[in-house]
Amino acid sequence: MGGGSHQTSEVSTDGRGAFAQYSWEEVQKHNRRGDQWVVVERKVYNISNWVNRHPGGRRVIGHYAGEDATEAFAAFHPDQKYVRKFLKPLLIGELASTEPSQDRKKNAAIVEDFRALREQFEAEGLFRTNPLFFILHLGHILLLEALPLYLLLSFGSGWINTILCTFILATAQSQAGWLQHDFGHLSVFKRSGWDHVVHKFVIGHLKGASANWWNHRHFQHHAKPNVLHKDPDINMLKILVLGNVQPVEYGIKKLKHMPYNHQHKYFFLVGPPLLIPVYFNMHILQTMIQRRDWVDFAWYLSYYVRFFSCYVPYYGFFGSILLLTCVRFIESHWFVWVTQMNHIPMDIDHDKNDDWLSMQLKATCNIEQSFFNDWFSGHLNFQIEHHLFPMMPRHNYIRAAPRVVELCKKYGVRYQIKGLWEAWTDIVRSLRKSGELWLDAYLHK
């Protein structure tokens, strides 16, 4: 069974048939590349051959190999009946009747209550979009994109006007980043196909990035947030060590790629200013070329054609490159502080195979709600609700939050809300603490 061999819905690879029964112990053995099973609603599927064709990428589904993927399946697939057509040929059996529905030691009551809450939200229409919200959001981005051209045409390319235009363009880029995030999560249109199309337009033409690159990276983050070796957002390329576990592991192994006890200082030099202008831009281009993703590459090029067509007449070619670099520099600061304030100070550890609610609440926190915080962060100040229900339109997070709080209180799950400044300073505090843990382990263990 498994091992990458062919299977159909009629016969499993050991000849027991599609309705063979398996224990959790047996399922959990199939958790390596080339031999991967998952369980969805007690059905056992051999995904070994199919992972490379998975639209979300092989890693995101592979992270659930040997596990119950029911909650992740519900979170990421808007049309579950359609997706089950692809699952049907992979069916090899089901859990034995004596086996619990939840793997390992997950709390069945939490799982069932969370599922009931999701069904309530669906019945109340919290997964339905208000089209006007996204129309207005896109409209204000297009206005921000057009405003610098009007200012340059009216007042020229002097220093004051150029600085003003740079900040307006950086604002447009940041807001477009939050908007592409909505389409990428399939939370705008009833038909996900339209979300995919508009996502390519927003992230490609308005931002100069790749939709497929974003999807394959970002959904891993949602599937296993703050889980070492599974969440790419905490892969710091050995530049930083995060949480309480990784620093000690590095210290014990005497790994000193950087002076980690000073990372809370050099973070300001390598994190916010360089993530988008350097790392993301290089990784996006490399990924599109390696995967031969020419559709995304065409959208990517369309952004640069538009940008240079608009600004070369005012600044020349090299001046336009400098303008774009300054825009990316400001945007990168905005992006890093907003996206990391919810995660870096939280629990970062190896996979504990928690239930969906517990896993997401360990890794995320919220920021106080206000009109400015909502706009500034693209509603990622409701990071908890977003991680629990990634396909929920963001304008409904505020309606969902009170009942999520009630569910967390019922089971003693910590629901944390911070002020914006507190959240930012917590990033630095957590980096400092992690650096101290590394130094202690490096010197004394």
C-alpha positions as CSV (number, residue, x, y, z in Angstrom):
1,M,0.0,0.0,0.0
2,G,1.3,3.4,-0.8
3,G,4.9,3.7,-2.0
4,G,3.7,5.6,-5.0
5,S,2.1,2.6,-6.6
6,H,-1.1,2.9,-8.7
7,Q,-4.4,2.5,-7.0
8,T,-8.1,2.8,-8.0
9,S,-11.3,3.2,-6.2
10,E,-11.9,-0.5,-6.4
11,V,-8.8,-2.1,-5.1
12,S,-6.2,-0.9,-2.7
13,T,-2.5,-1.8,-3.2
14,D,-2.6,-4.8,-0.7
15,G,-5.7,-6.2,-2.4
16,R,-8.1,-5.4,0.5
17,G,-10.4,-3.3,-1.7
18,A,-11.7,0.2,-1.6
19,F,-13.6,-0.5,1.6
20,A,-10.8,-1.9,3.6
21,Q,-10.5,-0.8,7.2
22,Y,-7.4,0.7,8.7
23,S,-6.2,1.8,12.1
24,W,-4.7,5.2,12.8
25,E,-1.4,3.5,13.5
26,E,-1.3,2.1,10.0
27,V,-2.3,5.4,8.4
28,Q,0.4,7.3,10.3
29,K,3.1,5.1,8.7
30,H,2.4,6.6,5.3
31,N,3.8,10.0,5.9
32,R,6.9,10.2,3.6
33,R,7.3,11.5,0.1
34,G,6.3,8.8,-2.3
35,D,4.2,7.1,0.2
36,Q,1.5,9.4,1.5
37,W,-2.0,8.8,2.8
38,V,-4.5,11.2,4.2
39,V,-7.9,10.8,6.0
40,V,-10.8,13.0,5.1
41,E,-14.1,12.4,7.0
42,R,-12.9,8.9,8.0
43,K,-12.1,7.9,4.4
44,V,-8.5,6.9,3.7
45,Y,-6.9,8.2,0.5
46,N,-3.6,7.2,-1.1
47,I,-2.3,10.5,-2.6
48,S,1.2,9.3,-3.3
49,N,0.9,9.6,-7.1
50,W,-1.4,12.6,-7.1
51,V,0.5,15.1,-4.9
52,N,2.5,16.6,-7.8
53,R,-0.8,17.4,-9.6
54,H,-2.4,19.0,-6.5
55,P,-3.4,22.6,-7.6
56,G,-2.3,24.0,-4.3
57,G,1.1,22.3,-4.6
58,R,2.5,19.0,-3.3
59,R,3.8,20.5,0.0
60,V,0.6,21.8,1.4
61,I,-1.2,18.4,1.1
62,G,2.0,16.5,1.9
63,H,2.1,18.3,5.3
64,Y,-1.0,16.2,6.2
65,A,0.4,12.9,5.1
66,G,-0.4,10.2,7.7
67,E,-2.9,12.6,9.4
68,D,-6.6,13.6,9.5
69,A,-6.9,16.4,6.9
70,T,-10.7,16.9,7.3
71,E,-10.5,20.4,8.9
72,A,-7.9,21.6,6.4
73,F,-9.9,20.1,3.5
74,A,-13.0,22.1,4.6
75,A,-10.9,25.3,5.1
76,F,-9.4,25.4,1.7
77,H,-12.0,24.0,-0.7
78,P,-15.0,26.1,-1.5
79,D,-16.7,23.5,-3.7
80,Q,-16.1,20.2,-1.8
81,K,-18.4,18.2,-4.0
82,Y,-16.3,19.1,-7.0
83,V,-13.0,18.2,-5.3
84,R,-14.4,14.9,-4.1
85,K,-14.5,13.8,-7.8
86,F,-10.7,14.0,-7.7
87,L,-10.5,12.2,-4.4
88,K,-12.7,9.3,-5.5
89,P,-10.1,7.4,-7.6
90,L,-7.6,7.7,-4.6
91,L,-9.9,6.0,-2.1
92,I,-8.4,2.9,-0.6
93,G,-10.6,2.4,2.4
94,E,-11.8,3.9,5.6
95,L,-11.0,3.9,9.3
96,A,-12.0,0.9,11.2
97,S,-15.2,1.3,13.2
98,T,-13.3,0.9,16.4
99,E,-11.1,3.9,15.5
100,P,-12.0,7.5,16.7
101,S,-12.6,10.1,14.0
102,Q,-9.7,12.3,15.3
103,D,-6.1,11.1,15.0
104,R,-3.7,11.0,17.9
105,K,-5.1,12.8,21.0
106,K,-7.1,15.6,19.5
107,N,-10.1,16.8,21.5
108,A,-13.2,15.4,19.7
109,A,-15.4,17.9,21.5
110,I,-13.4,20.9,20.2
111,V,-13.4,19.5,16.7
112,E,-17.2,18.9,16.7
113,D,-18.0,22.3,18.2
114,F,-15.7,24.1,15.7
115,R,-17.3,22.3,12.8
116,A,-20.8,23.3,14.1
117,L,-19.6,26.9,14.4
118,R,-18.4,26.8,10.8
119,E,-21.8,25.4,9.7
120,Q,-23.6,28.2,11.6
121,F,-21.5,30.9,9.9
122,E,-22.2,29.3,6.5
123,A,-26.0,29.3,7.3
124,E,-25.8,32.9,8.3
125,G,-24.1,34.0,5.1
126,L,-20.7,34.9,6.6
127,F,-19.0,33.2,3.7
128,R,-20.9,35.4,1.2
129,T,-19.3,38.5,-0.2
130,N,-20.4,42.1,-0.3
131,P,-19.4,43.0,-3.8
132,L,-19.4,46.7,-3.1
133,F,-16.7,46.3,-0.5
134,F,-14.2,44.8,-3.0
135,I,-15.3,47.2,-5.8
136,L,-14.5,50.2,-3.6
137,H,-11.3,48.7,-2.4
138,L,-10.1,48.0,-5.9
139,G,-11.3,51.5,-6.9
140,H,-9.2,53.2,-4.2
141,I,-6.1,51.3,-5.3
142,L,-6.6,52.4,-8.9
143,L,-7.1,55.9,-7.7
144,L,-3.8,55.7,-5.8
145,E,-2.1,54.4,-8.9
146,A,-3.4,57.2,-11.0
147,L,-2.8,60.1,-8.5
148,P,1.0,60.2,-8.9
149,L,0.7,60.5,-12.6
150,Y,-1.7,63.4,-12.1
151,L,0.7,65.1,-9.7
152,L,3.7,64.6,-12.0
153,L,1.7,66.0,-15.0
154,S,0.5,69.0,-12.9
155,F,3.5,69.8,-10.8
156,G,6.5,68.1,-12.3
157,S,9.1,65.8,-10.9
158,G,10.6,68.0,-8.2
159,W,11.9,66.5,-4.9
160,I,8.8,67.2,-2.8
161,N,6.4,65.9,-5.5
162,T,8.6,62.8,-6.0
163,I,8.6,62.0,-2.3
164,L,4.8,62.4,-2.2
165,C,4.4,60.2,-5.3
166,T,6.7,57.5,-3.8
167,F,4.6,57.2,-0.6
168,I,1.3,57.1,-2.6
169,L,2.7,54.3,-4.8
170,A,3.9,52.4,-1.8
171,T,0.4,52.7,-0.3
172,A,-1.2,51.5,-3.5
173,Q,1.2,48.5,-3.6
174,S,0.5,47.6,0.0
175,Q,-3.3,47.8,-0.4
176,A,-3.0,45.8,-3.6
177,G,-1.2,43.2,-1.6
178,W,-4.1,42.9,0.8
179,L,-6.5,42.7,-2.1
180,Q,-4.7,40.0,-4.0
181,H,-4.7,38.1,-0.7
182,D,-8.5,38.1,-0.8
183,F,-8.7,36.7,-4.3
184,G,-6.0,34.2,-3.6
185,H,-8.1,32.8,-0.7
186,L,-11.1,32.5,-3.1
187,S,-13.1,34.7,-0.8
188,V,-14.6,37.1,-3.3
189,F,-16.6,35.4,-6.1
190,K,-19.1,32.5,-5.9
191,R,-17.1,30.7,-8.6
192,S,-13.5,30.2,-7.6
193,G,-12.5,30.4,-11.3
194,W,-13.1,34.1,-11.3
195,D,-11.1,34.5,-8.1
196,H,-8.1,32.9,-9.9
197,V,-8.4,35.1,-12.9
198,V,-8.7,38.4,-10.9
199,H,-6.0,37.2,-8.6
200,K,-3.6,37.0,-11.5
201,F,-4.5,40.5,-12.6
202,V,-4.1,42.1,-9.1
203,I,-0.9,40.3,-8.0
204,G,0.6,40.2,-11.6
205,H,-0.4,43.4,-13.3
206,L,-0.9,45.7,-10.3
207,K,2.0,44.3,-8.2
208,G,4.5,42.5,-10.5
209,A,4.4,39.1,-8.7
210,S,3.2,35.6,-9.3
211,A,-0.2,34.1,-8.3
212,N,1.0,30.5,-8.4
213,W,4.2,31.4,-6.4
214,W,2.0,33.1,-3.7
215,N,-0.6,30.2,-3.6
216,H,2.0,27.4,-3.2
217,R,3.8,29.4,-0.5
218,H,0.9,31.0,1.4
219,F,-1.3,27.9,1.8
220,Q,1.5,26.0,3.4
221,H,1.6,28.8,6.0
222,H,-2.1,28.4,6.6
223,A,-2.0,24.6,6.7
224,K,0.7,24.5,9.4
225,P,1.3,28.0,10.8
226,N,4.5,28.4,12.8
227,V,5.3,24.7,12.4
228,L,9.1,24.3,11.8
229,H,10.0,22.8,8.4
230,K,6.4,23.1,7.2
231,D,5.5,26.8,7.4
232,P,7.7,28.7,4.8
233,D,7.0,32.0,6.5
234,I,9.3,31.0,9.4
235,N,12.0,29.8,7.2
236,M,14.5,32.5,7.9
237,L,17.4,31.1,5.8
238,K,19.5,30.7,9.0
239,I,19.5,34.5,9.4
240,L,17.1,34.5,12.4
241,V,16.1,31.9,14.9
242,L,12.5,32.0,16.1
243,G,10.5,30.8,19.1
244,N,11.8,28.9,22.1
245,V,12.6,25.6,20.4
246,Q,14.7,26.4,17.3
247,P,17.2,28.6,19.1
248,V,18.0,25.9,21.7
249,E,18.3,23.3,18.9
250,Y,20.8,25.6,17.0
251,G,22.7,26.3,20.2
252,I,23.1,22.7,21.2
253,K,24.4,21.9,17.7
254,K,26.8,24.8,18.0
255,L,25.3,26.5,14.9
256,K,26.4,30.1,14.5
257,H,25.5,31.3,11.1
258,M,24.8,34.7,12.5
259,P,25.3,36.3,16.0
260,Y,21.7,35.4,16.9
261,N,22.0,37.1,20.3
262,H,22.0,40.4,18.3
263,Q,19.2,39.4,15.9
264,H,16.8,41.9,17.5
265,K,19.1,44.6,16.3
266,Y,20.2,43.4,12.8
267,F,16.5,42.5,12.1
268,F,16.0,46.1,11.3
269,L,18.6,45.9,8.5
270,V,17.8,42.5,7.0
271,G,14.1,42.0,7.6
272,P,11.7,44.9,6.8
273,P,13.9,46.7,4.2
274,L,15.0,43.6,2.2
275,L,12.2,41.1,2.1
276,I,10.3,42.4,-0.9
277,P,12.9,44.3,-2.8
278,V,15.5,41.4,-2.6
279,Y,14.3,38.0,-1.4
280,F,10.7,38.0,-2.8
281,N,11.6,39.5,-6.1
282,M,14.5,37.0,-6.7
283,H,12.4,34.1,-5.5
284,I,9.4,35.0,-7.6
285,L,11.4,35.3,-10.8
286,Q,13.4,32.1,-10.0
287,T,10.2,30.1,-9.3
288,M,8.4,31.2,-12.5
289,I,11.3,30.3,-14.7
290,Q,12.0,26.9,-13.0
291,R,8.3,25.9,-13.2
292,R,8.0,27.4,-16.7
293,D,5.0,29.4,-15.5
294,W,4.7,31.6,-18.6
295,V,1.2,32.8,-17.9
296,D,2.3,34.4,-14.5
297,F,5.5,35.6,-16.2
298,A,3.4,37.5,-18.8
299,W,1.4,39.1,-16.0
300,Y,4.6,39.9,-14.2
301,L,6.1,41.6,-17.2
302,S,2.9,43.6,-17.8
303,Y,3.4,45.4,-14.5
304,Y,7.0,46.5,-15.4
305,V,5.9,47.5,-18.9
306,R,3.2,49.7,-17.4
307,F,5.4,51.1,-14.7
308,F,8.3,52.1,-16.9
309,S,5.9,53.4,-19.6
310,C,4.4,55.8,-17.1
311,Y,7.5,57.0,-15.3
312,V,10.4,56.9,-17.7
313,P,9.1,60.1,-19.4
314,Y,9.6,61.9,-16.0
315,Y,12.6,60.2,-14.5
316,G,14.4,58.4,-17.3
317,F,15.1,54.6,-17.1
318,F,17.5,54.6,-14.2
319,G,15.5,57.2,-12.3
320,S,12.4,55.0,-12.7
321,I,14.4,52.0,-11.3
322,L,15.3,54.2,-8.3
323,L,11.7,55.2,-7.8
324,L,10.6,51.6,-7.9
325,T,13.2,50.6,-5.4
326,C,12.1,53.2,-3.0
327,V,8.5,52.1,-3.4
328,R,9.4,48.5,-2.7
329,F,11.5,49.5,0.3
330,I,8.6,51.3,1.9
331,E,6.1,48.6,1.0
332,S,8.4,45.9,2.4
333,H,8.5,47.6,5.8
334,W,4.7,47.9,5.8
335,F,4.3,44.2,4.8
336,V,6.8,42.8,7.3
337,W,5.5,44.6,10.4
338,V,1.9,43.8,9.6
339,T,2.3,40.2,8.6
340,Q,4.8,39.3,11.4
341,M,3.1,41.0,14.3
342,N,0.5,38.2,14.4
343,H,3.0,35.3,14.2
344,I,6.6,35.8,15.3
345,P,5.8,36.5,19.0
346,M,3.5,33.4,19.1
347,D,4.3,29.7,19.7
348,I,6.8,28.3,17.1
349,D,7.5,24.6,17.4
350,H,7.6,21.2,15.6
351,D,4.3,19.7,14.5
352,K,2.2,18.8,17.5
353,N,-0.7,17.5,15.4
354,D,-3.2,19.7,17.2
355,D,-6.8,20.2,16.1
356,W,-7.4,23.0,13.7
357,L,-8.7,25.5,16.4
358,S,-5.9,24.9,18.8
359,M,-3.2,24.9,16.2
360,Q,-4.3,28.2,14.7
361,L,-4.7,29.9,18.1
362,K,-1.3,28.9,19.2
363,A,0.2,30.5,16.1
364,T,-1.9,33.7,15.7
365,C,-3.2,36.7,17.6
366,N,-5.4,39.6,16.8
367,I,-4.8,43.4,16.8
368,E,-7.3,45.8,18.2
369,Q,-10.1,46.7,15.8
370,S,-10.4,50.2,14.4
371,F,-11.1,51.7,11.0
372,F,-7.4,52.5,10.6
373,N,-6.2,49.1,11.8
374,D,-8.6,47.4,9.4
375,W,-7.4,49.4,6.4
376,F,-3.8,49.5,7.3
377,S,-3.5,45.7,7.8
378,G,-6.0,44.6,5.2
379,H,-8.1,43.2,8.1
380,L,-5.2,41.0,9.1
381,N,-5.7,42.5,12.5
382,F,-8.4,39.7,12.6
383,Q,-5.7,37.1,12.0
384,I,-7.4,34.5,14.2
385,E,-10.6,34.6,12.3
386,H,-8.7,34.7,9.0
387,H,-6.7,31.6,9.9
388,L,-9.7,29.7,11.2
389,F,-11.8,30.5,8.1
390,P,-9.4,31.5,5.3
391,M,-12.2,31.7,2.7
392,M,-14.4,34.0,4.7
393,P,-14.6,37.5,3.2
394,R,-12.7,39.8,5.4
395,H,-15.5,42.3,6.0
396,N,-17.3,39.5,8.0
397,Y,-14.4,38.8,10.4
398,I,-15.8,41.3,12.9
399,R,-19.1,39.4,13.0
400,A,-17.5,36.1,13.5
401,A,-15.0,37.2,16.2
402,P,-17.4,37.3,19.2
403,R,-18.5,33.6,18.8
404,V,-14.9,32.5,18.2
405,V,-14.0,34.1,21.5
406,E,-16.9,32.2,23.2
407,L,-15.7,28.9,21.7
408,C,-12.1,29.6,22.9
409,K,-13.4,30.4,26.4
410,K,-15.4,27.2,26.6
411,Y,-12.2,25.1,26.1
412,G,-9.6,27.3,27.7
413,V,-7.9,28.2,24.4
414,R,-6.1,31.5,24.6
415,Y,-7.6,34.2,22.3
416,Q,-5.1,37.0,22.4
417,I,-5.7,40.7,21.3
418,K,-3.0,43.3,21.3
419,G,-2.6,47.0,20.5
420,L,-0.8,47.8,17.2
421,W,2.3,49.3,18.9
422,E,2.4,46.4,21.5
423,A,2.3,43.9,18.7
424,W,5.2,45.5,16.8
425,T,7.4,45.8,19.9
426,D,6.6,42.1,20.7
427,I,8.3,41.2,17.5
428,V,11.5,42.7,18.7
429,R,11.1,41.3,22.2
430,S,10.6,37.8,20.9
431,L,13.6,38.1,18.7
432,R,15.7,39.2,21.6
433,K,14.4,36.4,23.8
434,S,15.1,33.8,21.1
435,G,18.6,35.2,20.7
436,E,19.2,34.8,24.4
437,L,18.0,31.3,24.4
438,W,20.4,30.5,21.5
439,L,23.4,32.0,23.3
440,D,22.6,30.2,26.5
441,A,22.4,26.8,24.7
442,Y,25.4,27.6,22.6
443,L,27.6,28.4,25.6
444,H,26.3,26.0,28.2
445,K,24.6,23.0,26.6
